[in-house]
């Protein structure tokens, strides 16, 4: 599994998030089949509309496995969890 295949498989997932003002960026694909993504938010108003990180990771894994059956795991870097005053439930 390489970054090019992962990026191509991300299309439907990115479309899903676009409606809520979010996007995903591919950060890394490692040799064990783990993919690391970064959640991008257009502005603070859309932050609450995008699903919580744990749910997003599961949805991303499910959607990516349709094209990448060898995918082992997906992690998402979520800026909402690193912002001062961020609600860890989101």
PyMOL Python script that loads the backbone (N, CA, C, O; Angstrom):
from pymol import cmd

cmd.read_pdbstr("""\
ATOM      1  N   UNK A   1       0.863  -1.172   0.000  1.00  0.00           N
ATOM      2  CA  UNK A   1       0.000   0.000   0.000  1.00  0.00           C
ATOM      3  C   UNK A   1       0.908   1.233   0.000  1.00  0.00           C
ATOM      4  O   UNK A   1       1.806   1.354   0.833  1.00  0.00           O
ATOM      5  N   UNK A   2       0.663   2.137  -0.935  1.00  0.00           N
ATOM      6  CA  UNK A   2       1.483   3.340  -1.002  1.00  0.00           C
ATOM      7  C   UNK A   2       0.601   4.586  -0.896  1.00  0.00           C
ATOM      8  O   UNK A   2      -0.625   4.510  -0.976  1.00  0.00           O
ATOM      9  N   UNK A   3       1.255   5.723  -0.714  1.00  0.00           N
ATOM     10  CA  UNK A   3       0.549   6.986  -0.514  1.00  0.00           C
ATOM     11  C   UNK A   3      -0.347   7.345  -1.692  1.00  0.00           C
ATOM     12  O   UNK A   3      -1.420   7.916  -1.495  1.00  0.00           O
ATOM     13  N   UNK A   4       0.065   7.027  -2.889  1.00  0.00           N
ATOM     14  CA  UNK A   4      -0.737   7.347  -4.068  1.00  0.00           C
ATOM     15  C   UNK A   4      -2.071   6.594  -4.049  1.00  0.00           C
ATOM     16  O   UNK A   4      -3.115   7.175  -4.347  1.00  0.00           O
ATOM     17  N   UNK A   5      -2.040   5.316  -3.705  1.00  0.00           N
ATOM     18  CA  UNK A   5      -3.282   4.529  -3.626  1.00  0.00           C
ATOM     19  C   UNK A   5      -4.183   5.034  -2.505  1.00  0.00           C
ATOM     20  O   UNK A   5      -5.400   5.111  -2.670  1.00  0.00           O
ATOM     21  N   UNK A   6      -3.591   5.376  -1.374  1.00  0.00           N
ATOM     22  CA  UNK A   6      -4.383   5.887  -0.251  1.00  0.00           C
ATOM     23  C   UNK A   6      -5.029   7.213  -0.630  1.00  0.00           C
ATOM     24  O   UNK A   6      -6.219   7.413  -0.391  1.00  0.00           O
ATOM     25  N   UNK A   7      -4.263   8.106  -1.211  1.00  0.00           N
ATOM     26  CA  UNK A   7      -4.797   9.411  -1.616  1.00  0.00           C
ATOM     27  C   UNK A   7      -5.962   9.247  -2.593  1.00  0.00           C
ATOM     28  O   UNK A   7      -6.961   9.959  -2.492  1.00  0.00           O
ATOM     29  N   UNK A   8      -5.837   8.325  -3.526  1.00  0.00           N
ATOM     30  CA  UNK A   8      -6.918   8.084  -4.487  1.00  0.00           C
ATOM     31  C   UNK A   8      -8.159   7.529  -3.793  1.00  0.00           C
ATOM     32  O   UNK A   8      -9.282   7.883  -4.154  1.00  0.00           O
ATOM     33  N   UNK A   9      -7.964   6.666  -2.804  1.00  0.00           N
ATOM     34  CA  UNK A   9      -9.088   6.058  -2.088  1.00  0.00           C
ATOM     35  C   UNK A   9      -9.780   7.046  -1.146  1.00  0.00           C
ATOM     36  O   UNK A   9     -10.906   6.798  -0.714  1.00  0.00           O
ATOM     37  N   UNK A  10      -9.131   8.146  -0.828  1.00  0.00           N
ATOM     38  CA  UNK A  10      -9.692   9.129   0.103  1.00  0.00           C
ATOM     39  C   UNK A  10     -10.793   9.992  -0.501  1.00  0.00           C
ATOM     40  O   UNK A  10     -11.483  10.694   0.239  1.00  0.00           O
ATOM     41  N   UNK A  11     -10.982   9.965  -1.816  1.00  0.00           N
ATOM     42  CA  UNK A  11     -11.963  10.831  -2.470  1.00  0.00           C
ATOM     43  C   UNK A  11     -13.346  10.823  -1.844  1.00  0.00           C
ATOM     44  O   UNK A  11     -13.846  11.888  -1.480  1.00  0.00           O
ATOM     45  N   UNK A  12     -13.994   9.655  -1.701  1.00  0.00           N
ATOM     46  CA  UNK A  12     -15.336   9.641  -1.113  1.00  0.00           C
ATOM     47  C   UNK A  12     -15.366  10.135   0.339  1.00  0.00           C
ATOM     48  O   UNK A  12     -16.334  10.762   0.769  1.00  0.00           O
ATOM     49  N   UNK A  13     -14.310   9.848   1.077  1.00  0.00           N
ATOM     50  CA  UNK A  13     -14.238  10.291   2.464  1.00  0.00           C
ATOM     51  C   UNK A  13     -14.120  11.813   2.530  1.00  0.00           C
ATOM     52  O   UNK A  13     -14.771  12.453   3.356  1.00  0.00           O
ATOM     53  N   UNK A  14     -13.309  12.379   1.680  1.00  0.00           N
ATOM     54  CA  UNK A  14     -13.151  13.833   1.634  1.00  0.00           C
ATOM     55  C   UNK A  14     -14.462  14.505   1.226  1.00  0.00           C
ATOM     56  O   UNK A  14     -14.807  15.564   1.752  1.00  0.00           O
ATOM     57  N   UNK A  15     -15.190  13.894   0.294  1.00  0.00           N
ATOM     58  CA  UNK A  15     -16.493  14.425  -0.123  1.00  0.00           C
ATOM     59  C   UNK A  15     -17.473  14.421   1.046  1.00  0.00           C
ATOM     60  O   UNK A  15     -18.231  15.373   1.228  1.00  0.00           O
ATOM     61  N   UNK A  16     -17.456  13.358   1.833  1.00  0.00           N
ATOM     62  CA  UNK A  16     -18.330  13.252   3.001  1.00  0.00           C
ATOM     63  C   UNK A  16     -18.085  14.402   3.981  1.00  0.00           C
ATOM     64  O   UNK A  16     -19.037  14.988   4.496  1.00  0.00           O
ATOM     65  N   UNK A  17     -16.841  14.723   4.235  1.00  0.00           N
ATOM     66  CA  UNK A  17     -16.505  15.775   5.194  1.00  0.00           C
ATOM     67  C   UNK A  17     -16.708  17.176   4.637  1.00  0.00           C
ATOM     68  O   UNK A  17     -16.958  18.117   5.391  1.00  0.00           O
ATOM     69  N   UNK A  18     -16.601  17.315   3.334  1.00  0.00           N
ATOM     70  CA  UNK A  18     -16.707  18.628   2.704  1.00  0.00           C
ATOM     71  C   UNK A  18     -18.035  19.313   3.025  1.00  0.00           C
ATOM     72  O   UNK A  18     -18.072  20.533   3.188  1.00  0.00           O
ATOM     73  N   UNK A  19     -19.108  18.560   3.115  1.00  0.00           N
ATOM     74  CA  UNK A  19     -20.420  19.134   3.403  1.00  0.00           C
ATOM     75  C   UNK A  19     -20.493  19.814   4.758  1.00  0.00           C
ATOM     76  O   UNK A  19     -21.327  20.695   4.971  1.00  0.00           O
ATOM     77  N   UNK A  20     -19.616  19.406   5.683  1.00  0.00           N
ATOM     78  CA  UNK A  20     -19.593  20.005   7.017  1.00  0.00           C
ATOM     79  C   UNK A  20     -18.434  20.978   7.197  1.00  0.00           C
ATOM     80  O   UNK A  20     -18.176  21.443   8.307  1.00  0.00           O
ATOM     81  N   UNK A  21     -17.740  21.282   6.111  1.00  0.00           N
ATOM     82  CA  UNK A  21     -16.650  22.244   6.190  1.00  0.00           C
ATOM     83  C   UNK A  21     -15.323  21.638   6.599  1.00  0.00           C
ATOM     84  O   UNK A  21     -14.426  22.351   7.050  1.00  0.00           O
ATOM     85  N   UNK A  22     -15.190  20.331   6.445  1.00  0.00           N
ATOM     86  CA  UNK A  22     -13.941  19.679   6.814  1.00  0.00           C
ATOM     87  C   UNK A  22     -13.258  19.051   5.614  1.00  0.00           C
ATOM     88  O   UNK A  22     -13.830  18.961   4.527  1.00  0.00           O
ATOM     89  N   UNK A  23     -12.040  18.625   5.827  1.00  0.00           N
ATOM     90  CA  UNK A  23     -11.271  17.933   4.808  1.00  0.00           C
ATOM     91  C   UNK A  23     -10.243  17.076   5.530  1.00  0.00           C
ATOM     92  O   UNK A  23     -10.019  17.239   6.729  1.00  0.00           O
ATOM     93  N   UNK A  24      -9.628  16.171   4.802  1.00  0.00           N
ATOM     94  CA  UNK A  24      -8.575  15.328   5.358  1.00  0.00           C
ATOM     95  C   UNK A  24      -7.341  15.433   4.491  1.00  0.00           C
ATOM     96  O   UNK A  24      -7.421  15.534   3.267  1.00  0.00           O
ATOM     97  N   UNK A  25      -6.207  15.408   5.149  1.00  0.00           N
ATOM     98  CA  UNK A  25      -4.911  15.444   4.477  1.00  0.00           C
ATOM     99  C   UNK A  25      -4.166  14.165   4.853  1.00  0.00           C
ATOM    100  O   UNK A  25      -4.152  13.767   6.018  1.00  0.00           O
ATOM    101  N   UNK A  26      -3.557  13.532   3.875  1.00  0.00           N
ATOM    102  CA  UNK A  26      -2.751  12.345   4.130  1.00  0.00           C
ATOM    103  C   UNK A  26      -1.421  12.782   4.729  1.00  0.00           C
ATOM    104  O   UNK A  26      -0.697  13.585   4.140  1.00  0.00           O
ATOM    105  N   UNK A  27      -1.105  12.244   5.912  1.00  0.00           N
ATOM    106  CA  UNK A  27       0.132  12.588   6.603  1.00  0.00           C
ATOM    107  C   UNK A  27       1.182  11.502   6.385  1.00  0.00           C
ATOM    108  O   UNK A  27       2.342  11.804   6.106  1.00  0.00           O
ATOM    109  N   UNK A  28       0.773  10.229   6.514  1.00  0.00           N
ATOM    110  CA  UNK A  28       1.743   9.146   6.433  1.00  0.00           C
ATOM    111  C   UNK A  28       1.055   7.826   6.132  1.00  0.00           C
ATOM    112  O   UNK A  28      -0.087   7.593   6.529  1.00  0.00           O
ATOM    113  N   UNK A  29       1.773   6.972   5.425  1.00  0.00           N
ATOM    114  CA  UNK A  29       1.385   5.579   5.209  1.00  0.00           C
ATOM    115  C   UNK A  29       2.607   4.771   5.598  1.00  0.00           C
ATOM    116  O   UNK A  29       3.674   4.945   5.010  1.00  0.00           O
ATOM    117  N   UNK A  30       2.469   3.884   6.587  1.00  0.00           N
ATOM    118  CA  UNK A  30       3.661   3.125   6.968  1.00  0.00           C
ATOM    119  C   UNK A  30       3.627   1.710   6.399  1.00  0.00           C
ATOM    120  O   UNK A  30       2.618   1.274   5.845  1.00  0.00           O
ATOM    121  N   UNK A  31       4.717   1.017   6.542  1.00  0.00           N
ATOM    122  CA  UNK A  31       4.892  -0.309   5.945  1.00  0.00           C
ATOM    123  C   UNK A  31       3.981  -1.369   6.552  1.00  0.00           C
ATOM    124  O   UNK A  31       3.795  -2.430   5.957  1.00  0.00           O
ATOM    125  N   UNK A  32       3.409  -1.102   7.723  1.00  0.00           N
ATOM    126  CA  UNK A  32       2.537  -2.093   8.367  1.00  0.00           C
ATOM    127  C   UNK A  32       1.085  -1.961   7.947  1.00  0.00           C
ATOM    128  O   UNK A  32       0.249  -2.763   8.364  1.00  0.00           O
ATOM    129  N   UNK A  33       0.766  -0.958   7.126  1.00  0.00           N
ATOM    130  CA  UNK A  33      -0.611  -0.764   6.686  1.00  0.00           C
ATOM    131  C   UNK A  33      -1.382   0.227   7.525  1.00  0.00           C
ATOM    132  O   UNK A  33      -2.611   0.266   7.471  1.00  0.00           O
ATOM    133  N   UNK A  34      -0.675   1.030   8.300  1.00  0.00           N
ATOM    134  CA  UNK A  34      -1.329   2.072   9.090  1.00  0.00           C
ATOM    135  C   UNK A  34      -1.265   3.392   8.339  1.00  0.00           C
ATOM    136  O   UNK A  34      -0.243   3.741   7.747  1.00  0.00           O
ATOM    137  N   UNK A  35      -2.380   4.122   8.375  1.00  0.00           N
ATOM    138  CA  UNK A  35      -2.499   5.401   7.682  1.00  0.00           C
ATOM    139  C   UNK A  35      -2.768   6.475   8.721  1.00  0.00           C
ATOM    140  O   UNK A  35      -3.585   6.302   9.626  1.00  0.00           O
ATOM    141  N   UNK A  36      -2.061   7.588   8.571  1.00  0.00           N
ATOM    142  CA  UNK A  36      -2.276   8.722   9.469  1.00  0.00           C
ATOM    143  C   UNK A  36      -2.792   9.887   8.637  1.00  0.00           C
ATOM    144  O   UNK A  36      -2.189  10.270   7.635  1.00  0.00           O
ATOM    145  N   UNK A  37      -3.916  10.439   9.067  1.00  0.00           N
ATOM    146  CA  UNK A  37      -4.573  11.553   8.392  1.00  0.00           C
ATOM    147  C   UNK A  37      -4.630  12.752   9.323  1.00  0.00           C
ATOM    148  O   UNK A  37      -4.521  12.610  10.541  1.00  0.00           O
ATOM    149  N   UNK A  38      -4.800  13.933   8.745  1.00  0.00           N
ATOM    150  CA  UNK A  38      -4.979  15.155   9.542  1.00  0.00           C
ATOM    151  C   UNK A  38      -6.296  15.796   9.135  1.00  0.00           C
ATOM    152  O   UNK A  38      -6.547  16.029   7.952  1.00  0.00           O
ATOM    153  N   UNK A  39      -7.135  16.079  10.126  1.00  0.00           N
ATOM    154  CA  UNK A  39      -8.398  16.764   9.889  1.00  0.00           C
ATOM    155  C   UNK A  39      -8.118  18.245   9.679  1.00  0.00           C
ATOM    156  O   UNK A  39      -7.414  18.874  10.469  1.00  0.00           O
ATOM    157  N   UNK A  40      -8.673  18.788   8.611  1.00  0.00           N
ATOM    158  CA  UNK A  40      -8.561  20.212   8.313  1.00  0.00           C
ATOM    159  C   UNK A  40      -9.942  20.831   8.418  1.00  0.00           C
ATOM    160  O   UNK A  40     -10.910  20.290   7.884  1.00  0.00           O
ATOM    161  N   UNK A  41     -10.040  21.958   9.102  1.00  0.00           N
ATOM    162  CA  UNK A  41     -11.316  22.650   9.265  1.00  0.00           C
ATOM    163  C   UNK A  41     -11.199  24.034   8.659  1.00  0.00           C
ATOM    164  O   UNK A  41     -10.224  24.745   8.899  1.00  0.00           O
ATOM    165  N   UNK A  42     -12.196  24.415   7.871  1.00  0.00           N
ATOM    166  CA  UNK A  42     -12.150  25.713   7.182  1.00  0.00           C
ATOM    167  C   UNK A  42     -12.175  26.876   8.163  1.00  0.00           C
ATOM    168  O   UNK A  42     -11.442  27.851   7.996  1.00  0.00           O
ATOM    169  N   UNK A  43     -13.015  26.775   9.180  1.00  0.00           N
ATOM    170  CA  UNK A  43     -13.092  27.833  10.191  1.00  0.00           C
ATOM    171  C   UNK A  43     -13.682  27.255  11.471  1.00  0.00           C
ATOM    172  O   UNK A  43     -14.125  26.107  11.492  1.00  0.00           O
ATOM    173  N   UNK A  44     -13.687  28.032  12.513  1.00  0.00           N
ATOM    174  CA  UNK A  44     -14.142  27.562  13.822  1.00  0.00           C
ATOM    175  C   UNK A  44     -15.621  27.179  13.811  1.00  0.00           C
ATOM    176  O   UNK A  44     -16.039  26.328  14.596  1.00  0.00           O
ATOM    177  N   UNK A  45     -16.413  27.790  12.939  1.00  0.00           N
ATOM    178  CA  UNK A  45     -17.840  27.500  12.912  1.00  0.00           C
ATOM    179  C   UNK A  45     -18.148  26.067  12.492  1.00  0.00           C
ATOM    180  O   UNK A  45     -19.177  25.516  12.884  1.00  0.00           O
ATOM    181  N   UNK A  46     -17.269  25.460  11.700  1.00  0.00           N
ATOM    182  CA  UNK A  46     -17.552  24.101  11.242  1.00  0.00           C
ATOM    183  C   UNK A  46     -17.004  23.040  12.193  1.00  0.00           C
ATOM    184  O   UNK A  46     -17.272  21.854  12.000  1.00  0.00           O
ATOM    185  N   UNK A  47     -16.249  23.434  13.207  1.00  0.00           N
ATOM    186  CA  UNK A  47     -15.591  22.473  14.092  1.00  0.00           C
ATOM    187  C   UNK A  47     -16.576  21.516  14.757  1.00  0.00           C
ATOM    188  O   UNK A  47     -16.283  20.328  14.886  1.00  0.00           O
ATOM    189  N   UNK A  48     -17.711  21.998  15.169  1.00  0.00           N
ATOM    190  CA  UNK A  48     -18.679  21.140  15.858  1.00  0.00           C
ATOM    191  C   UNK A  48     -19.499  20.277  14.907  1.00  0.00           C
ATOM    192  O   UNK A  48     -20.146  19.323  15.341  1.00  0.00           O
ATOM    193  N   UNK A  49     -19.480  20.597  13.624  1.00  0.00           N
ATOM    194  CA  UNK A  49     -20.280  19.841  12.658  1.00  0.00           C
ATOM    195  C   UNK A  49     -19.619  18.529  12.245  1.00  0.00           C
ATOM    196  O   UNK A  49     -20.303  17.566  11.896  1.00  0.00           O
ATOM    197  N   UNK A  50     -18.293  18.494  12.284  1.00  0.00           N
ATOM    198  CA  UNK A  50     -17.559  17.305  11.860  1.00  0.00           C
ATOM    199  C   UNK A  50     -17.566  16.296  13.007  1.00  0.00           C
ATOM    200  O   UNK A  50     -17.400  16.660  14.171  1.00  0.00           O
ATOM    201  N   UNK A  51     -17.760  15.029  12.663  1.00  0.00           N
ATOM    202  CA  UNK A  51     -17.873  13.976  13.669  1.00  0.00           C
ATOM    203  C   UNK A  51     -16.650  13.913  14.583  1.00  0.00           C
ATOM    204  O   UNK A  51     -15.557  14.306  14.174  1.00  0.00           O
ATOM    205  N   UNK A  52     -16.819  13.424  15.815  1.00  0.00           N
ATOM    206  CA  UNK A  52     -15.703  13.293  16.754  1.00  0.00           C
ATOM    207  C   UNK A  52     -14.607  12.385  16.182  1.00  0.00           C
ATOM    208  O   UNK A  52     -14.876  11.521  15.348  1.00  0.00           O
ATOM    209  N   UNK A  53     -13.374  12.594  16.642  1.00  0.00           N
ATOM    210  CA  UNK A  53     -12.213  11.897  16.106  1.00  0.00           C
ATOM    211  C   UNK A  53     -12.367  10.384  16.093  1.00  0.00           C
ATOM    212  O   UNK A  53     -12.102   9.764  15.063  1.00  0.00           O
ATOM    213  N   UNK A  54     -12.781   9.768  17.184  1.00  0.00           N
ATOM    214  CA  UNK A  54     -12.884   8.304  17.225  1.00  0.00           C
ATOM    215  C   UNK A  54     -13.862   7.789  16.170  1.00  0.00           C
ATOM    216  O   UNK A  54     -13.593   6.785  15.510  1.00  0.00           O
ATOM    217  N   UNK A  55     -14.974   8.462  16.013  1.00  0.00           N
ATOM    218  CA  UNK A  55     -15.957   8.061  15.004  1.00  0.00           C
ATOM    219  C   UNK A  55     -15.399   8.295  13.597  1.00  0.00           C
ATOM    220  O   UNK A  55     -15.582   7.468  12.703  1.00  0.00           O
ATOM    221  N   UNK A  56     -14.728   9.413  13.414  1.00  0.00           N
ATOM    222  CA  UNK A  56     -14.123   9.719  12.123  1.00  0.00           C
ATOM    223  C   UNK A  56     -13.087   8.666  11.744  1.00  0.00           C
ATOM    224  O   UNK A  56     -13.014   8.263  10.583  1.00  0.00           O
ATOM    225  N   UNK A  57     -12.291   8.219  12.703  1.00  0.00           N
ATOM    226  CA  UNK A  57     -11.300   7.176  12.427  1.00  0.00           C
ATOM    227  C   UNK A  57     -11.973   5.890  11.962  1.00  0.00           C
ATOM    228  O   UNK A  57     -11.496   5.235  11.034  1.00  0.00           O
ATOM    229  N   UNK A  58     -13.072   5.532  12.601  1.00  0.00           N
ATOM    230  CA  UNK A  58     -13.774   4.301  12.220  1.00  0.00           C
ATOM    231  C   UNK A  58     -14.400   4.429  10.830  1.00  0.00           C
ATOM    232  O   UNK A  58     -14.297   3.515  10.013  1.00  0.00           O
ATOM    233  N   UNK A  59     -15.041   5.552  10.567  1.00  0.00           N
ATOM    234  CA  UNK A  59     -15.647   5.782   9.252  1.00  0.00           C
ATOM    235  C   UNK A  59     -14.563   5.788   8.174  1.00  0.00           C
ATOM    236  O   UNK A  59     -14.738   5.194   7.110  1.00  0.00           O
ATOM    237  N   UNK A  60     -13.441   6.460   8.451  1.00  0.00           N
ATOM    238  CA  UNK A  60     -12.344   6.514   7.485  1.00  0.00           C
ATOM    239  C   UNK A  60     -11.813   5.112   7.194  1.00  0.00           C
ATOM    240  O   UNK A  60     -11.594   4.758   6.036  1.00  0.00           O
ATOM    241  N   UNK A  61     -11.607   4.316   8.243  1.00  0.00           N
ATOM    242  CA  UNK A  61     -11.107   2.949   8.050  1.00  0.00           C
ATOM    243  C   UNK A  61     -12.084   2.129   7.218  1.00  0.00           C
ATOM    244  O   UNK A  61     -11.676   1.424   6.296  1.00  0.00           O
ATOM    245  N   UNK A  62     -13.367   2.218   7.537  1.00  0.00           N
ATOM    246  CA  UNK A  62     -14.380   1.455   6.804  1.00  0.00           C
ATOM    247  C   UNK A  62     -14.409   1.849   5.322  1.00  0.00           C
ATOM    248  O   UNK A  62     -14.477   0.987   4.446  1.00  0.00           O
ATOM    249  N   UNK A  63     -14.359   3.141   5.056  1.00  0.00           N
ATOM    250  CA  UNK A  63     -14.435   3.611   3.677  1.00  0.00           C
ATOM    251  C   UNK A  63     -13.155   3.279   2.907  1.00  0.00           C
ATOM    252  O   UNK A  63     -13.222   2.862   1.751  1.00  0.00           O
ATOM    253  N   UNK A  64     -12.010   3.456   3.527  1.00  0.00           N
ATOM    254  CA  UNK A  64     -10.744   3.183   2.841  1.00  0.00           C
ATOM    255  C   UNK A  64     -10.542   1.695   2.573  1.00  0.00           C
ATOM    256  O   UNK A  64      -9.941   1.329   1.563  1.00  0.00           O
ATOM    257  N   UNK A  65     -11.033   0.836   3.459  1.00  0.00           N
ATOM    258  CA  UNK A  65     -10.874  -0.613   3.258  1.00  0.00           C
ATOM    259  C   UNK A  65     -11.613  -1.112   2.019  1.00  0.00           C
ATOM    260  O   UNK A  65     -11.295  -2.186   1.510  1.00  0.00           O
ATOM    261  N   UNK A  66     -12.574  -0.372   1.535  1.00  0.00           N
ATOM    262  CA  UNK A  66     -13.268  -0.774   0.305  1.00  0.00           C
ATOM    263  C   UNK A  66     -12.292  -0.849  -0.860  1.00  0.00           C
ATOM    264  O   UNK A  66     -12.416  -1.713  -1.729  1.00  0.00           O
ATOM    265  N   UNK A  67     -11.313   0.065  -0.875  1.00  0.00           N
ATOM    266  CA  UNK A  67     -10.299   0.084  -1.931  1.00  0.00           C
ATOM    267  C   UNK A  67      -8.960  -0.472  -1.474  1.00  0.00           C
ATOM    268  O   UNK A  67      -8.118  -0.841  -2.292  1.00  0.00           O
ATOM    269  N   UNK A  68      -8.772  -0.529  -0.167  1.00  0.00           N
ATOM    270  CA  UNK A  68      -7.479  -0.933   0.397  1.00  0.00           C
ATOM    271  C   UNK A  68      -7.690  -2.022   1.448  1.00  0.00           C
ATOM    272  O   UNK A  68      -7.574  -1.750   2.643  1.00  0.00           O
ATOM    273  N   UNK A  69      -7.994  -3.236   1.030  1.00  0.00           N
ATOM    274  CA  UNK A  69      -8.294  -4.293   1.999  1.00  0.00           C
ATOM    275  C   UNK A  69      -7.129  -4.605   2.943  1.00  0.00           C
ATOM    276  O   UNK A  69      -7.341  -5.177   4.012  1.00  0.00           O
ATOM    277  N   UNK A  70      -5.909  -4.238   2.560  1.00  0.00           N
ATOM    278  CA  UNK A  70      -4.750  -4.492   3.407  1.00  0.00           C
ATOM    279  C   UNK A  70      -4.571  -3.444   4.510  1.00  0.00           C
ATOM    280  O   UNK A  70      -3.671  -3.570   5.341  1.00  0.00           O
ATOM    281  N   UNK A  71      -5.419  -2.415   4.522  1.00  0.00           N
ATOM    282  CA  UNK A  71      -5.360  -1.366   5.540  1.00  0.00           C
ATOM    283  C   UNK A  71      -5.499  -1.976   6.920  1.00  0.00           C
ATOM    284  O   UNK A  71      -6.421  -2.752   7.175  1.00  0.00           O
ATOM    285  N   UNK A  72      -4.589  -1.628   7.803  1.00  0.00           N
ATOM    286  CA  UNK A  72      -4.622  -2.162   9.162  1.00  0.00           C
ATOM    287  C   UNK A  72      -5.287  -1.207  10.148  1.00  0.00           C
ATOM    288  O   UNK A  72      -6.077  -1.640  10.987  1.00  0.00           O
ATOM    289  N   UNK A  73      -4.978   0.079  10.059  1.00  0.00           N
ATOM    290  CA  UNK A  73      -5.528   1.046  11.013  1.00  0.00           C
ATOM    291  C   UNK A  73      -5.454   2.448  10.429  1.00  0.00           C
ATOM    292  O   UNK A  73      -4.647   2.737   9.546  1.00  0.00           O
ATOM    293  N   UNK A  74      -6.327   3.317  10.953  1.00  0.00           N
ATOM    294  CA  UNK A  74      -6.342   4.725  10.573  1.00  0.00           C
ATOM    295  C   UNK A  74      -6.325   5.548  11.856  1.00  0.00           C
ATOM    296  O   UNK A  74      -7.095   5.291  12.782  1.00  0.00           O
ATOM    297  N   UNK A  75      -5.446   6.534  11.899  1.00  0.00           N
ATOM    298  CA  UNK A  75      -5.485   7.509  12.988  1.00  0.00           C
ATOM    299  C   UNK A  75      -5.664   8.882  12.364  1.00  0.00           C
ATOM    300  O   UNK A  75      -5.178   9.152  11.266  1.00  0.00           O
ATOM    301  N   UNK A  76      -6.370   9.740  13.083  1.00  0.00           N
ATOM    302  CA  UNK A  76      -6.647  11.088  12.601  1.00  0.00           C
ATOM    303  C   UNK A  76      -6.130  12.093  13.621  1.00  0.00           C
ATOM    304  O   UNK A  76      -6.493  12.043  14.796  1.00  0.00           O
ATOM    305  N   UNK A  77      -5.288  12.997  13.163  1.00  0.00           N
ATOM    306  CA  UNK A  77      -4.866  14.123  13.988  1.00  0.00           C
ATOM    307  C   UNK A  77      -5.995  15.146  13.935  1.00  0.00           C
ATOM    308  O   UNK A  77      -6.351  15.633  12.862  1.00  0.00           O
ATOM    309  N   UNK A  78      -6.549  15.464  15.089  1.00  0.00           N
ATOM    310  CA  UNK A  78      -7.709  16.348  15.152  1.00  0.00           C
ATOM    311  C   UNK A  78      -7.323  17.652  15.845  1.00  0.00           C
ATOM    312  O   UNK A  78      -7.015  17.637  17.037  1.00  0.00           O
ATOM    313  N   UNK A  79      -7.332  18.777  15.132  1.00  0.00           N
ATOM    314  CA  UNK A  79      -6.917  20.048  15.739  1.00  0.00           C
ATOM    315  C   UNK A  79      -7.816  20.481  16.890  1.00  0.00           C
ATOM    316  O   UNK A  79      -7.403  21.283  17.727  1.00  0.00           O
ATOM    317  N   UNK A  80      -9.016  19.971  16.942  1.00  0.00           N
ATOM    318  CA  UNK A  80      -9.920  20.341  18.033  1.00  0.00           C
ATOM    319  C   UNK A  80      -9.435  19.798  19.367  1.00  0.00           C
ATOM    320  O   UNK A  80      -9.795  20.328  20.419  1.00  0.00           O
ATOM    321  N   UNK A  81      -8.630  18.757  19.338  1.00  0.00           N
ATOM    322  CA  UNK A  81      -8.127  18.164  20.579  1.00  0.00           C
ATOM    323  C   UNK A  81      -6.863  18.847  21.080  1.00  0.00           C
ATOM    324  O   UNK A  81      -6.409  18.575  22.191  1.00  0.00           O
ATOM    325  N   UNK A  82      -6.297  19.727  20.273  1.00  0.00           N
ATOM    326  CA  UNK A  82      -5.060  20.400  20.646  1.00  0.00           C
ATOM    327  C   UNK A  82      -5.257  21.896  20.857  1.00  0.00           C
ATOM    328  O   UNK A  82      -4.300  22.615  21.145  1.00  0.00           O
ATOM    329  N   UNK A  83      -6.488  22.363  20.716  1.00  0.00           N
ATOM    330  CA  UNK A  83      -6.757  23.790  20.873  1.00  0.00           C
ATOM    331  C   UNK A  83      -7.022  24.114  22.338  1.00  0.00           C
ATOM    332  O   UNK A  83      -7.642  23.312  23.037  1.00  0.00           O
ATOM    333  N   UNK A  84      -6.570  25.269  22.822  1.00  0.00           N
ATOM    334  CA  UNK A  84      -6.885  25.649  24.191  1.00  0.00           C
ATOM    335  C   UNK A  84      -8.389  25.699  24.388  1.00  0.00           C
ATOM    336  O   UNK A  84      -9.106  26.299  23.587  1.00  0.00           O
ATOM    337  N   UNK A  85      -8.860  25.080  25.438  1.00  0.00           N
ATOM    338  CA  UNK A  85     -10.288  25.077  25.730  1.00  0.00           C
ATOM    339  C   UNK A  85     -11.085  24.107  24.900  1.00  0.00           C
ATOM    340  O   UNK A  85     -12.315  24.141  24.931  1.00  0.00           O
ATOM    341  N   UNK A  86     -10.417  23.232  24.151  1.00  0.00           N
ATOM    342  CA  UNK A  86     -11.126  22.278  23.307  1.00  0.00           C
ATOM    343  C   UNK A  86     -11.841  21.263  24.165  1.00  0.00           C
ATOM    344  O   UNK A  86     -11.329  20.835  25.200  1.00  0.00           O
ATOM    345  N   UNK A  87     -13.006  20.885  23.740  1.00  0.00           N
ATOM    346  CA  UNK A  87     -13.784  19.854  24.402  1.00  0.00           C
ATOM    347  C   UNK A  87     -13.263  18.497  23.935  1.00  0.00           C
ATOM    348  O   UNK A  87     -13.381  18.184  22.750  1.00  0.00           O
ATOM    349  N   UNK A  88     -12.684  17.671  24.831  1.00  0.00           N
ATOM    350  CA  UNK A  88     -12.110  16.395  24.401  1.00  0.00           C
ATOM    351  C   UNK A  88     -13.138  15.430  23.845  1.00  0.00           C
ATOM    352  O   UNK A  88     -12.755  14.451  23.205  1.00  0.00           O
ATOM    353  N   UNK A  89     -14.426  15.661  24.058  1.00  0.00           N
ATOM    354  CA  UNK A  89     -15.459  14.783  23.521  1.00  0.00           C
ATOM    355  C   UNK A  89     -15.676  15.028  22.037  1.00  0.00           C
ATOM    356  O   UNK A  89     -16.354  14.239  21.379  1.00  0.00           O
ATOM    357  N   UNK A  90     -15.118  16.093  21.501  1.00  0.00           N
ATOM    358  CA  UNK A  90     -15.301  16.431  20.089  1.00  0.00           C
ATOM    359  C   UNK A  90     -14.037  16.299  19.324  1.00  0.00           C
ATOM    360  O   UNK A  90     -14.017  16.546  18.118  1.00  0.00           O
TER     361      UNK A  90
END
""", "prot")
cmd.dss("prot")
cmd.show_as("cartoon", "prot")
cmd.util.cbc("prot")
cmd.orient("prot")
